[in-house]
Structure formats: structure tokens, C-alpha cells
Amino acid sequence: MADQRNVEGSVAQVTVAWGRVEKWLHAHAPASAVLLRPAAGDADIAAVEETIGVTFPPALRAWYRLHDGIDDPEDGKSWWPAGFLPGGQGWYRLGQLQSAYVMQTRDWEREPGRIPISCTPDDMWHGLYIDARPDEPSYGNLGRWVVDREPDLIPESTSGWPLQAWLTEIADALEKGRCLIEPDGWRDEDKWPALTVCGGLTWVAPGEEPQSPEGRILLDGPR
């Protein structure tokens, strides 16, 4: 019963947190909001699970039941609005998730069970994953994958950041206009939300020079 309540709680938290994020995107970053795809159906998720041989953790399934990731920007439009997850990450649609998982476990010979959920838009060098190995303490939690090194959890040297808690922190950071704060209280000053000149959301390091993207507006309070 306790496990069932935990599952229901994590699913509810995903729904509430993403609702806040999406509301903010529509109000302040329409170029990012327009990229969101329709919800993935249970059959679509099940087909990917069968292909990769891994069951989605409940929170991840709940997230994809809200949207099947994002579409690529239309030809000629900026890629910046696609990187609206922290770290400038673009949310994989299921087809991309499946292809990335197969590549990582087959070609890169990575241990099965870590489901990639994003990469830097128009790039395959690094991204985020959710641990879907049920017997691991990091099950359902966030990690980072990189082409040339083994995956690690976020924050490092922990059991990871639960997906539902990460989405809640994204909503908090956007609504309060501040950097991302990790579960241990550490302020990630390299992940500040910023608006692009084309009306999208991205996350930047405020002090980087030259500033990228050019003309960005750093959030520095509620909006």
C-alpha cells in the first residue's frame, strides 16, 4: 500500500509541476511552448518499452503522458527555444528516446536500464537520463550521459534527483526567476533561466563571455 501511495504521489507531483512549467512557457516563452508535442498514449509508451526491454518508472511514464517530448524547430528557425530544460537540454520524443537507448546500449556498450530523455538540441554529445533499474537506489532519478565517459547521477555522489522533484524545482526556478537549486541546497549558478530574442527559454551561465545566445534576457526575479 505504501509503495502504491508513493507511485500515486510521484505521478501527481509530475502532473502539477509540469502544469506550472507549461503555463509559464505559454506566458513567457511561446517559441518553446509551441514545440511541445501531443501526449504519448499508453500504447506508444508500451511499444517503446517492449523494444528497449525496459519499463518506464511511473514518474517518467506520467511525464510522457502529458507530452511526447518536443518537435524540432521549423526550417530556418532558431534552435535555442528547443533547449528549454536546464542545461539547455531538448526533451526527446519517444522515437528519439528509443534510438538513443539502442545506440548507447549497443554501440557504446553502456549498462542497460538508463533511459535517455534529452540531449543538447541538434547535438548528440551529452544529455540527461532517468534510471529505470528497479533494484537500484537511484531508480526513477536523474543522471547525465556523455559520449566519452560513463554516466553519472545528478547531483554527483548521491542517489540522484527524483524526476518529479526535478520538475518541481524547474517550476520554482522559473516562477521565482533564479538559478536551479539542487536537493542538497547547492545553487547551480551555471543554470539560470533566460529568454531568447526569438521568444524561447534556455538556461545559461550568467558570466560567460561572449554571451550565448546573443541578446538573451536573464531572469532575475518573479515574472
C-alpha positions as CSV (number, residue, x, y, z in Angstrom):
1,M,0.0,0.0,0.0
2,A,2.8,2.4,0.9
3,D,4.5,1.7,-2.5
4,Q,1.3,2.4,-4.3
5,R,0.8,5.7,-2.4
6,N,4.4,6.6,-3.4
7,V,3.7,5.9,-7.0
8,E,0.5,7.9,-7.0
9,G,2.3,10.8,-5.2
10,S,5.1,10.9,-7.7
11,V,2.7,10.8,-10.6
12,A,0.6,13.6,-9.1
13,Q,3.7,15.7,-8.5
14,V,4.8,15.3,-12.1
15,T,1.4,16.5,-13.3
16,V,1.3,19.5,-11.0
17,A,4.9,20.5,-11.6
18,W,4.7,20.2,-15.4
19,G,1.5,22.1,-15.4
20,R,3.3,25.0,-13.8
21,V,6.2,24.8,-16.2
22,E,3.9,24.7,-19.2
23,K,1.8,27.6,-18.0
24,W,5.0,29.6,-17.6
25,L,6.2,28.7,-21.1
26,H,3.0,29.7,-22.7
27,A,3.0,33.1,-20.9
28,H,6.7,34.0,-21.3
29,A,8.4,31.7,-23.9
30,P,5.9,30.9,-26.6
31,A,8.6,29.8,-29.1
32,S,9.4,27.0,-26.7
33,A,5.8,26.2,-25.8
34,V,4.9,25.7,-29.4
35,L,7.4,22.9,-29.8
36,L,5.6,20.6,-27.3
37,R,4.1,17.6,-28.9
38,P,0.7,16.0,-28.1
39,A,0.6,13.5,-25.3
40,A,2.0,10.0,-25.8
41,G,-0.5,7.2,-25.5
42,D,-0.1,4.2,-23.3
43,A,0.3,2.0,-26.4
44,D,3.0,4.3,-27.7
45,I,4.9,4.0,-24.4
46,A,4.4,0.3,-24.2
47,A,5.8,-0.2,-27.7
48,V,9.0,1.6,-26.8
49,E,9.3,-0.4,-23.5
50,E,8.9,-3.6,-25.4
51,T,11.6,-2.6,-28.0
52,I,14.2,-1.5,-25.5
53,G,13.3,-4.1,-22.9
54,V,12.9,-1.6,-20.0
55,T,9.8,-0.5,-18.2
56,F,9.5,3.3,-17.6
57,P,9.4,4.4,-14.0
58,P,5.9,5.7,-13.1
59,A,7.0,9.4,-13.0
60,L,8.6,9.1,-16.4
61,R,5.5,7.5,-17.8
62,A,3.4,10.2,-16.3
63,W,5.6,12.9,-18.0
64,Y,5.3,11.4,-21.4
65,R,1.5,11.0,-21.0
66,L,1.5,14.8,-20.8
67,H,3.6,15.4,-23.9
68,D,5.7,13.2,-26.3
69,G,8.7,15.4,-25.9
70,I,9.2,18.2,-28.5
71,D,9.3,18.7,-32.2
72,D,12.3,20.2,-33.9
73,P,12.0,23.9,-34.8
74,E,10.8,24.6,-38.3
75,D,13.3,25.1,-41.0
76,G,15.0,28.4,-40.7
77,K,14.0,29.0,-37.1
78,S,16.4,29.1,-34.1
79,W,17.3,26.0,-32.2
80,W,17.7,27.9,-28.9
81,P,14.0,27.6,-27.8
82,A,14.3,23.8,-28.0
83,G,16.7,23.7,-25.2
84,F,14.3,24.8,-22.5
85,L,15.2,22.1,-19.9
86,P,18.1,23.0,-17.5
87,G,21.5,22.7,-19.2
88,G,19.9,23.8,-22.5
89,Q,18.5,20.3,-23.0
90,G,15.9,19.4,-25.6
91,W,13.2,16.9,-24.4
92,Y,13.3,13.6,-26.5
93,R,10.2,12.4,-28.2
94,L,9.7,8.7,-27.8
95,G,11.2,7.8,-31.2
96,Q,14.4,9.7,-30.3
97,L,14.5,8.1,-26.8
98,Q,14.3,4.7,-28.3
99,S,17.0,5.3,-30.9
100,A,19.3,6.9,-28.3
101,Y,18.8,4.0,-25.9
102,V,19.6,1.4,-28.5
103,M,22.7,3.3,-29.6
104,Q,24.0,3.7,-26.1
105,T,23.5,0.1,-25.0
106,R,24.5,-1.5,-28.3
107,D,27.2,0.8,-29.9
108,W,28.5,2.4,-26.7
109,E,28.1,-0.9,-24.7
110,R,26.5,1.0,-21.8
111,E,24.8,-0.9,-19.0
112,P,21.1,-1.4,-19.8
113,G,18.4,0.4,-17.7
114,R,19.3,4.1,-18.0
115,I,16.7,5.7,-20.3
116,P,17.9,8.9,-22.1
117,I,15.4,11.7,-22.0
118,S,17.2,14.6,-23.6
119,C,20.3,15.9,-25.4
120,T,21.6,19.3,-26.4
121,P,19.4,20.3,-29.4
122,D,20.9,19.4,-32.8
123,D,23.7,17.6,-30.9
124,M,24.3,14.1,-29.6
125,W,27.3,14.7,-27.3
126,H,25.6,14.8,-23.9
127,G,22.2,14.7,-22.2
128,L,20.1,13.5,-19.3
129,Y,18.7,10.1,-18.4
130,I,16.3,8.5,-15.9
131,D,17.5,5.4,-14.0
132,A,15.0,2.6,-14.7
133,R,16.8,-0.2,-12.9
134,P,14.2,-1.2,-10.2
135,D,16.8,-2.7,-7.8
136,E,19.0,0.4,-7.7
137,P,18.6,3.2,-5.0
138,S,18.7,5.6,-7.9
139,Y,15.6,4.2,-9.5
140,G,13.5,6.9,-11.1
141,N,16.2,9.5,-10.6
142,L,18.0,11.9,-12.9
143,G,21.5,11.4,-14.3
144,R,23.8,12.7,-17.0
145,W,25.1,10.8,-20.0
146,V,28.1,11.9,-22.1
147,V,29.6,10.3,-25.2
148,D,33.1,9.8,-23.9
149,R,32.6,8.9,-20.3
150,E,30.4,6.7,-18.1
151,P,27.0,8.1,-16.9
152,D,26.8,9.7,-13.5
153,L,24.0,10.8,-11.3
154,I,22.8,14.4,-10.6
155,P,23.8,15.6,-8.1
156,E,27.1,13.7,-8.2
157,S,27.9,11.3,-5.3
158,T,24.2,10.9,-4.5
159,S,21.4,8.5,-5.4
160,G,20.2,11.1,-7.9
161,W,17.4,13.6,-8.2
162,P,13.9,12.2,-8.5
163,L,12.3,13.2,-11.7
164,Q,9.2,14.6,-10.0
165,A,11.3,16.7,-7.6
166,W,13.5,18.0,-10.5
167,L,10.4,19.1,-12.5
168,T,9.1,20.9,-9.3
169,E,12.4,22.7,-8.9
170,I,12.3,23.8,-12.6
171,A,8.9,25.3,-12.0
172,D,10.1,27.1,-8.8
173,A,13.2,28.5,-10.6
174,L,11.1,29.8,-13.5
175,E,8.4,31.4,-11.3
176,K,11.0,32.9,-8.9
177,G,13.4,34.0,-11.6
178,R,16.5,32.3,-10.1
179,C,19.1,29.6,-10.8
180,L,18.4,25.9,-10.2
181,I,18.9,24.7,-6.7
182,E,19.9,21.1,-6.2
183,P,18.5,18.9,-3.5
184,D,21.4,19.5,-1.2
185,G,20.9,23.2,-1.3
186,W,23.7,23.9,-3.8
187,R,22.9,26.8,-6.2
188,D,23.9,25.9,-9.7
189,E,24.8,29.3,-10.9
190,D,25.6,27.9,-14.4
191,K,21.9,27.1,-14.8
192,W,20.0,30.4,-14.9
193,P,16.8,30.7,-17.0
194,A,17.0,33.2,-19.7
195,L,14.7,34.4,-22.5
196,T,16.0,34.4,-26.1
197,V,15.3,37.2,-28.6
198,C,13.1,34.8,-30.5
199,G,10.8,34.2,-27.6
200,G,12.2,30.9,-26.2
201,L,13.5,29.7,-22.9
202,T,17.1,28.5,-22.4
203,W,19.4,28.1,-19.4
204,V,22.8,29.9,-19.3
205,A,25.8,30.7,-17.2
206,P,25.4,34.5,-16.5
207,G,29.1,35.3,-16.5
208,E,30.1,33.5,-19.7
209,E,31.7,35.7,-22.4
210,P,30.8,36.0,-25.2
211,Q,27.2,35.7,-24.1
212,S,25.3,32.9,-25.7
213,P,22.7,33.2,-27.1
214,E,23.3,36.8,-28.1
215,G,20.7,39.2,-26.7
216,R,19.4,36.9,-24.0
217,I,17.5,38.3,-21.1
218,L,18.4,36.8,-17.8
219,L,15.6,36.2,-15.3
220,D,16.4,37.9,-12.0
221,G,13.1,37.8,-10.2
222,P,9.4,36.7,-10.5
223,R,7.9,37.0,-13.9
